[in-house]
Amino acid sequence: QVQLVESGGGLVQPGGSLRLSCAASGRLANINAMGWYRQAPGKQRELVAAISNGGSTNYADSVKGRFTISRDNTKNTVYLQMNSLKPEDTAVYYCNWRTGQFSFYNYWGQGTQVTVSS
């Protein structure tokens, strides 16, 4: 079975940086997009950043200019570089890989905690 394994979360002070990684245990076929979601306590999960199979990217307004999503196809890995972190960025971050064409299937990482606090 294909699994997504996340790493890179942790505790950082405001203004600091973290780099999240999400590696697939095996090669995924027919990938539509890869992305990162986050969920804070008591709130719904929201899309943070996404990258299409063609390389185009989308970001939530709250993270534009601070976060960068990228991928390395040869390593089956997607990254999220997070700079100028704010306390409001505190959440559990989940990576997502979407496959399929007319019927989509989503693969999810296990989640990694990011805490921004002094």
C-alpha positions in Angstrom: 0.0 0.0 0.0 1.1 3.5 -0.7 1.7 5.7 2.4 2.6 9.3 2.8 5.1 10.0 5.6 5.5 13.5 6.9 8.4 15.0 8.7 9.8 18.4 9.7 7.3 19.7 12.2 8.1 21.1 15.6 8.3 24.1 17.8 9.5 27.4 16.5 9.4 31.0 17.7 7.5 33.7 15.7 9.5 34.8 12.7 11.3 31.5 12.4 11.2 28.9 9.6 10.4 25.3 9.2 10.5 22.9 6.2 8.0 20.1 6.0 8.5 17.0 3.8 6.1 14.4 2.6 7.5 11.3 1.0 5.5 8.6 -0.7 6.4 5.0 0.1 6.0 4.1 -3.5 5.5 5.7 -6.9 2.0 7.2 -7.4 0.5 7.2 -10.9 -1.9 9.7 -12.4 -1.3 12.4 -9.9 -3.5 15.5 -10.3 -2.1 17.6 -7.6 -0.2 17.6 -4.3 -0.9 19.9 -1.4 -0.7 20.8 2.2 -3.7 21.3 4.6 -3.7 22.4 8.2 -6.2 22.1 11.0 -6.1 24.2 14.2 -8.0 23.1 17.4 -11.7 23.8 17.0 -11.4 24.7 13.4 -12.0 23.1 10.0 -9.2 21.7 7.9 -8.1 24.3 5.3 -6.0 24.2 2.2 -2.6 25.9 2.7 -0.8 25.3 -0.6 -1.1 23.1 -3.7 0.9 22.3 -6.7 -0.5 20.7 -9.9 1.0 18.0 -12.0 2.1 20.7 -14.4 3.9 22.7 -11.7 1.5 25.5 -11.1 0.9 26.6 -7.5 -1.9 28.0 -5.4 -1.7 29.4 -1.8 -4.1 30.6 0.8 -4.1 34.3 1.2 -2.9 34.0 4.7 0.4 32.4 3.7 1.2 34.1 0.4 4.7 35.5 0.3 5.7 33.4 3.3 5.2 29.7 2.3 6.5 27.9 -0.7 5.4 24.5 -2.0 7.7 22.5 -4.2 8.2 18.9 -5.3 10.9 16.4 -6.3 9.4 13.9 -8.6 12.5 11.7 -8.6 12.2 11.3 -4.8 8.3 11.2 -4.7 8.4 14.0 -2.2 6.6 17.3 -1.7 7.9 20.1 0.5 6.5 23.1 2.3 9.0 25.8 3.1 7.5 28.0 5.8 9.1 31.4 6.6 8.2 34.3 8.8 6.0 32.0 10.9 3.2 33.5 13.0 1.4 32.1 16.1 -1.7 31.9 13.8 0.2 29.2 11.8 0.0 26.8 14.7 -1.8 23.7 13.5 -1.5 20.1 12.5 -0.3 20.0 8.9 -1.4 17.2 6.6 0.0 16.5 3.1 -2.3 15.4 0.4 -1.8 13.7 -3.0 -4.8 13.5 -5.3 -4.9 10.9 -8.0 -7.4 9.9 -10.7 -9.2 11.6 -13.5 -13.0 11.6 -13.3 -13.0 9.8 -9.9 -10.4 11.1 -7.5 -8.7 9.3 -4.7 -6.9 11.2 -1.9 -3.8 10.0 -0.1 -3.2 11.7 3.3 -0.1 11.9 5.5 -0.3 11.2 9.2 -0.1 14.8 10.2 2.7 16.8 11.8 2.4 19.4 14.6 3.7 22.9 13.9 3.7 25.2 17.0 4.7 28.8 16.7 5.2 30.3 20.1 7.7 32.4 22.1 
